[in-house]
Amino acid sequence: MRAVRASRRPHRAIVRTTIRATERKRQDLQQFLLYLGSALTASGEAVNEIEDHLGRVARAYGAPDARFGVLPTSIVVALDPGRPVTLEPTGQLRGGLRLDQTSAVFQVLKSAERGDLSPREGTRLIGRIVNSPPRFGLAATIVGHLVLTVGICLVLQPTPADLALAGLFGILVGLLKRVGQRWTSTQMIMPVGAAFFVAAVTFFLSHRGWADADVRSMVAPLVTFLPGATLTMAVVELSAAQLVTGASRLVAGVLQLLLLAFGIVAAAQVVGLPATDELVDDKTNLVGWWAPGVGVLLVGIGSYLYNSAPPRSLPWLCLVLYVAWAGQYVGDLLLGGYLSGFVGALVMTPAAYLVARLPSGPPALVSFLPAFWLLVPGALGLIGIAEYLGEDAATGLQDFLGMIGSMMAVALGVLCGYPLYRSLAATLRGLRRQAQLTVRPWIG
């Protein structure tokens, strides 16, 4: 009897050791999924896409029954039905990520979907990516914001005075945003302060007649505050029945616009509003016919520097930007200004996803952000606020509603563009398969 008991002890020890090792692996996988989901949320990916990504990763590591709940500030993971869930606050990953960080997170995601790295190694990589410093220093970042602002101003068909003033604003606002990144508590008041400063200087110069200051020089440096991507992703998530996250993004985006509006209103109260016709965004391009085309290139270069885009991504950023700009231009000719954003987003979305399929192409989210700024879906709203403060309140309200319509148009363009990309991708796979079947008999 003692011999039998003694023979069972090593077997029980082996079983306990195996159970503990299996449990540690599951804990490592759960922690990796939490960190990966938090990083994807911080990068701005839609919730339904995040759940699909995490599901593929879980299946690759032997957890096909894993369940996920992605919320605005946290993510919940359960590896099996009925097991305890684990919650990870997204705030630990510092909110939004730069473009180079977003690209690195998607590289980890690709490796994880193939099962090429251990969960513990994946968690370590996510932590390293989140804590990585920007690729470019302070000077390059400020120059990037300057170039981005001038590029947006060129696309808006400016006067030479607009360019000079927008460049000055680009430097000051870029410096303000870079300094404000050190303190989380200043992120909420940053749009108010920047909008107040830019609007106050514009109104003051217009009053004194020192420069031909108009709304283009005021809008261009504030474009990086416009929540075009946030509001568009909100509509995408609401359309996918992700009500909590979609509604939260929608509220956050609207609040950002209201903060910008409050800064402009406060500047008008302090400095005084010039004549309304001096602030209307008439298309008076006095720089040259080449201005919009060069402006798109500058937007790409400025976004590359300001957002620390990943290496070798500049050509692809510019390609997606030119596709969006061309689509918006054609849409303006065919459908009018308010629906031009729909056409721009419709052609931009498949272009960004097709670029992401290339070996050297950045993820689609990296290409999306500069394109959203180029479409400038909220510029009409700022113009409408300026007009509403003047004597033409009806026109201001009309432009404000037009801003909401343009936001919806961009969101619908993204919604329609993604199925278009899926169709193109399926067609390309079919052509590749047909080519292989055609070439194989000749090789044999």
C-alpha positions in Angstrom: 0.0 0.0 0.0 2.8 2.4 0.9 4.5 1.6 -2.4 1.3 2.5 -4.3 1.0 5.8 -2.4 4.6 6.6 -3.1 4.2 5.9 -6.8 1.2 8.3 -6.9 3.0 11.2 -5.4 5.3 12.0 -8.3 2.3 11.6 -10.7 0.3 14.2 -8.6 3.3 16.5 -8.5 3.6 16.3 -12.3 -0.1 17.0 -12.7 0.1 20.0 -10.3 3.1 21.4 -12.1 1.4 21.0 -15.5 -1.7 22.7 -14.2 0.3 25.6 -12.8 2.3 26.0 -16.0 -1.0 25.9 -18.1 -2.5 28.5 -15.8 0.6 30.8 -16.1 0.4 30.5 -19.9 -3.3 31.5 -19.8 -2.5 34.4 -17.5 0.2 35.6 -19.8 -2.1 35.3 -22.8 -4.9 37.2 -21.0 -2.5 40.0 -20.0 -1.2 40.2 -23.6 -4.7 40.5 -24.9 -5.5 43.2 -22.4 -2.4 45.3 -23.3 -2.8 44.7 -27.1 -6.5 45.7 -27.0 -5.7 48.8 -24.9 -3.0 49.8 -27.4 -5.3 49.3 -30.3 -8.0 51.4 -28.6 -5.4 54.2 -27.9 -4.4 54.1 -31.6 -8.0 55.0 -32.6 -9.1 51.7 -34.1 -12.8 51.0 -34.2 -14.2 48.8 -31.5 -15.6 46.1 -33.8 -12.2 45.8 -35.6 -10.4 45.5 -32.2 -12.6 42.6 -31.2 -12.0 40.9 -34.5 -8.2 41.4 -34.1 -8.2 40.0 -30.5 -10.4 37.1 -31.6 -7.8 36.1 -34.2 -5.0 36.4 -31.8 -6.8 34.3 -29.2 -7.5 31.5 -31.7 -3.8 31.6 -32.7 -2.8 30.8 -29.1 -5.4 28.1 -28.5 -8.3 30.2 -26.9 -11.0 30.1 -29.5 -13.8 30.8 -27.0 -12.3 34.0 -25.7 -14.7 36.9 -25.2 -13.9 40.7 -25.2 -15.6 43.8 -24.2 -14.0 47.1 -25.4 -15.1 50.2 -23.6 -14.1 53.8 -24.0 -11.5 53.7 -21.2 -11.0 50.0 -20.5 -11.1 46.6 -22.0 -12.5 43.3 -20.5 -11.2 39.9 -21.4 -12.4 36.4 -20.5 -10.6 33.4 -22.1 -13.5 31.0 -21.6 -17.2 31.3 -20.9 -17.9 31.2 -17.2 -14.3 32.1 -16.1 -13.5 35.3 -14.2 -13.0 38.3 -16.4 -10.1 40.8 -16.2 -10.3 44.5 -16.8 -7.5 46.7 -18.0 -7.8 50.5 -18.0 -6.9 52.1 -21.3 -5.6 55.2 -19.5 -2.5 53.2 -18.5 -1.4 53.5 -22.1 -1.6 57.3 -22.0 -4.5 57.8 -24.4 -3.6 58.5 -28.0 -0.6 57.1 -29.7 1.7 58.6 -32.3 1.8 57.3 -35.8 5.1 55.4 -35.3 3.6 53.8 -32.1 0.5 52.9 -34.0 2.6 51.3 -36.8 4.6 49.3 -34.2 1.5 48.1 -32.4 0.1 46.7 -35.7 3.4 45.0 -36.4 3.0 43.2 -33.0 -0.6 42.4 -34.0 0.5 40.8 -37.2 3.1 38.7 -35.5 0.6 37.7 -32.8 -2.1 36.6 -35.4 0.5 34.2 -36.8 1.5 33.1 -33.3 5.1 34.1 -33.9 5.9 35.5 -30.4 5.1 34.4 -26.9 2.4 36.3 -25.0 4.9 37.5 -22.4 7.1 38.8 -25.2 4.2 40.6 -26.8 3.3 42.3 -23.5 6.8 43.4 -23.1 6.9 44.8 -26.7 3.6 46.8 -26.1 5.1 48.3 -23.0 8.2 49.3 -24.8 6.2 50.8 -27.7 4.0 52.9 -25.4 7.0 54.3 -23.5 9.1 55.0 -26.6 10.1 58.6 -27.2 9.2 60.4 -30.4 11.3 59.8 -33.5 11.9 63.5 -34.0 12.9 66.1 -31.5 11.3 69.4 -30.5 12.6 71.4 -33.3 11.6 68.9 -36.0 8.1 68.6 -34.4 7.6 72.4 -34.5 8.8 72.6 -38.1 6.4 69.8 -38.9 3.5 71.6 -37.5 4.6 74.8 -39.4 4.7 72.9 -42.7 1.4 71.1 -42.0 -0.3 74.4 -41.2 1.1 76.1 -44.4 0.0 73.1 -46.4 -3.6 73.3 -45.1 -3.6 77.0 -45.8 -2.5 76.4 -49.4 -5.3 73.9 -49.9 -7.8 76.5 -48.7 -6.7 78.8 -51.5 -5.1 81.7 -49.5 -3.6 85.1 -50.0 0.1 85.7 -49.4 -0.8 87.4 -46.1 -2.7 84.3 -45.1 0.3 82.1 -45.6 2.6 84.3 -43.5 0.2 84.6 -40.7 -0.7 80.9 -40.8 3.0 80.0 -40.7 3.5 82.1 -37.6 0.4 80.6 -35.9 1.7 77.1 -36.9 4.9 77.6 -35.0 3.2 79.0 -31.9 0.4 76.4 -31.8 2.9 73.6 -32.4 5.0 74.8 -29.5 2.0 75.1 -27.3 0.8 71.6 -28.1 4.2 70.1 -27.6 4.7 71.8 -24.2 1.2 70.9 -23.1 1.7 67.2 -23.7 3.7 67.0 -20.5 0.7 67.7 -18.4 -2.5 65.6 -18.8 -4.6 68.2 -17.0 -4.0 70.7 -19.8 -5.3 68.5 -22.6 -8.8 69.7 -22.1 -8.1 73.4 -22.1 -5.5 73.3 -24.9 -8.1 73.7 -27.7 -9.7 76.7 -25.9 -6.3 78.4 -25.4 -5.1 77.8 -28.9 -8.4 78.9 -30.5 -8.5 82.0 -28.3 -5.0 83.1 -29.1 -5.3 82.4 -32.9 -8.7 84.1 -33.2 -7.7 87.1 -31.0 -4.6 87.8 -33.1 -6.5 87.4 -36.3 -9.3 89.7 -35.2 -6.8 92.3 -33.9 -4.8 92.4 -37.1 -8.0 92.6 -39.2 -9.2 95.6 -37.0 -5.9 97.4 -37.4 -5.6 96.7 -41.1 -2.0 95.4 -40.6 -2.6 92.3 -42.7 -5.2 90.8 -44.9 -6.2 88.5 -42.1 -9.2 86.3 -42.8 -10.6 82.9 -41.7 -8.1 80.8 -43.7 -5.2 81.9 -41.5 -7.3 81.2 -38.5 -8.5 77.7 -39.5 -5.2 76.3 -40.8 -3.3 76.2 -37.4 -6.4 74.8 -35.6 -6.9 71.9 -38.0 -4.9 69.5 -35.8 -7.5 70.1 -33.1 -10.5 69.2 -35.3 -11.9 65.8 -34.2 -12.6 64.6 -37.8 -11.2 61.1 -37.1 -12.9 60.8 -33.7 -16.3 61.8 -35.1 -15.9 59.5 -38.1 -15.0 56.5 -36.0 -17.9 57.3 -33.7 -20.3 57.0 -36.7 -18.6 53.8 -37.8 -18.9 52.3 -34.4 -22.6 53.3 -34.0 -23.3 51.7 -37.4 -21.7 48.5 -36.0 -24.1 48.6 -32.9 -21.2 49.6 -30.6 -23.3 52.1 -28.8 -21.3 52.8 -25.7 -18.0 53.5 -27.4 -19.6 55.2 -30.4 -21.6 57.5 -28.2 -18.6 58.3 -26.1 -16.5 59.2 -29.1 -19.3 61.3 -30.5 -19.6 63.2 -27.2 -15.8 63.7 -27.0 -15.7 64.9 -30.6 -18.5 67.4 -30.2 -17.0 68.6 -26.9 -13.7 69.3 -28.8 -15.6 71.4 -31.4 -17.4 73.3 -28.6 -14.2 74.0 -26.9 -12.8 75.4 -30.1 -16.0 77.5 -30.6 -15.7 78.8 -27.1 -12.2 80.0 -27.7 -13.2 81.9 -30.8 -16.3 83.4 -29.0 -14.1 84.5 -26.1 -11.6 86.1 -28.5 -14.5 88.0 -30.2 -15.7 89.2 -26.9 -12.3 90.5 -25.8 -10.9 91.9 -29.0 -14.1 92.5 -31.0 -15.3 90.9 -34.2 -14.3 92.5 -37.5 -16.8 93.0 -40.3 -18.4 89.7 -41.3 -17.4 89.9 -44.9 -13.8 90.0 -43.9 -14.0 86.5 -42.3 -15.9 84.7 -45.0 -13.8 82.0 -46.7 -14.1 83.1 -50.3 -11.9 81.2 -52.8 -9.5 84.0 -53.6 -6.3 82.1 -54.5 -3.7 84.8 -55.1 -0.7 82.5 -54.7 -1.0 80.5 -57.9 -2.7 77.6 -59.5 -0.1 75.2 -58.0 -1.0 76.1 -54.4 -3.5 73.2 -53.6 -1.2 70.5 -55.2 1.8 71.7 -53.3 -0.3 72.1 -50.2 -1.1 68.4 -50.2 2.5 67.5 -50.4 3.3 69.8 -47.5 0.5 68.3 -45.5 2.2 64.9 -46.0 5.6 66.2 -45.0 4.3 68.1 -42.0 2.3 65.1 -40.8 5.3 62.9 -41.1 7.4 65.2 -38.9 4.8 66.3 -36.5 3.3 62.9 -35.7 6.6 61.0 -35.9 5.4 58.8 -38.7 7.2 55.4 -39.1 10.3 55.3 -41.4 9.7 55.0 -45.2 6.1 55.9 -44.8 6.2 59.4 -46.3 5.6 58.3 -50.0 2.6 56.2 -48.9 1.2 59.1 -46.8 1.4 61.4 -49.7 -0.2 58.9 -52.0 -3.2 58.5 -49.8 -3.4 62.3 -49.4 -3.4 62.9 -53.1 -6.1 60.3 -53.6 -8.3 61.9 -51.0 -7.7 65.4 -52.4 -8.4 64.2 -55.9 -11.6 62.5 -54.8 -12.7 65.6 -52.9 -12.0 67.8 -55.9 -14.0 65.6 -58.2 -16.8 65.4 -55.6 -16.9 69.1 -55.3 -17.3 69.5 -59.1 -20.0 66.8 -59.3 -21.9 66.9 -56.0 -21.0 70.2 -54.3 -18.9 71.1 -51.3 -20.8 69.4 -48.6 -20.7 66.0 -50.3 -17.1 66.3 -51.5 -15.9 64.8 -48.3 -17.9 61.7 -49.0 -16.2 61.1 -52.3 -12.8 61.9 -50.8 -13.3 59.4 -48.0 -14.8 56.9 -50.4 -11.6 56.7 -52.5 -9.3 57.3 -49.6 -10.4 54.3 -47.6 -9.6 51.6 -50.1 -6.3 53.3 -51.0 -5.2 53.3 -47.4 -6.1 49.6 -46.9 -4.5 48.6 -50.1 -1.3 50.4 -49.1 -1.4 48.6 -45.8 -1.3 45.3 -47.7 2.1 46.1 -49.2 5.3 44.9 -47.4 6.5 48.5 -46.9 3.1 50.1 -46.5 2.0 51.6 -43.1 -1.2 50.5 -41.4 -4.4 52.1 -42.6 -4.8 54.1 -39.4 -1.4 55.8 -40.0 -2.6 57.0 -43.5 -6.1 58.0 -42.2 -5.2 60.8 -39.8 -3.4 63.2 -42.3 -6.2 62.5 -44.8 -8.8 63.5 -42.3 -7.0 66.7 -41.7 -6.8 67.4 -45.4 -10.5 66.9 -45.8 -11.0 69.5 -43.1 -14.6 68.4 -42.2 -14.8 70.9 -39.4 -13.6 74.0 -41.2 -17.1 75.1 -42.2 -18.1 74.9 -38.6 -15.4 77.4 -37.5 -16.4 79.7 -40.3 -20.1 79.4 -39.3 -19.2 80.4 -35.7 -17.4 83.5 -37.0 -20.4 84.4 -39.1 -22.9 83.7 -36.3 -21.0 86.2 -34.1 -21.6 88.8 -36.7 -24.8 90.1 -38.2 -25.4 87.1 -40.5 -26.6 84.6 -37.9 -28.7 82.7 -40.4 -25.7 82.0 -42.6 -23.7 81.0 -39.6 -26.3 78.5 -38.5 -26.5 77.1 -42.1 -22.7 76.6 -42.2 -22.7 75.0 -38.8 -25.3 72.5 -40.0 -23.2 72.1 -43.1 -20.3 71.1 -40.9 -22.3 68.4 -39.3 -23.4 67.2 -42.8 -19.8 67.1 -44.0 -18.8 65.0 -40.9 -21.6 62.6 -41.8 -20.5 62.6 -45.4 -16.9 61.6 -44.5 -18.2 58.9 -42.1 -20.4 57.5 -44.8 -17.5 57.6 -47.3 -15.4 55.5 -44.9 -18.4 53.1 -44.3 -18.8 52.7 -48.1 -15.1 52.6 -48.8 -14.3 49.6 -46.6 -16.6 47.2 -48.5 -15.2 48.6 -51.7 -11.7 47.7 -50.5 -12.9 44.2 -49.5 -14.2 43.7 -53.1 -11.0 45.0 -54.6 -9.0 42.7 -52.3 -11.1 39.7 -53.3 -10.7 40.5 -57.0 -6.9 40.8 -56.6 -6.8 37.4 -54.8 -8.8 35.9 -57.6 -6.6 37.3 -60.3 -3.5 36.1 -58.4 -4.9 32.6 -58.0 -5.9 32.5 -61.7 -2.4 33.6 -62.7 -0.9 30.9 -60.6 -3.1 28.3 -62.2 -2.2 29.5 -65.6 1.5 29.6 -65.0 1.8 26.2 -63.2 1.2 24.0 -66.3 3.9 25.8 -68.1 6.3 25.3 -65.2 5.5 21.6 -65.0 
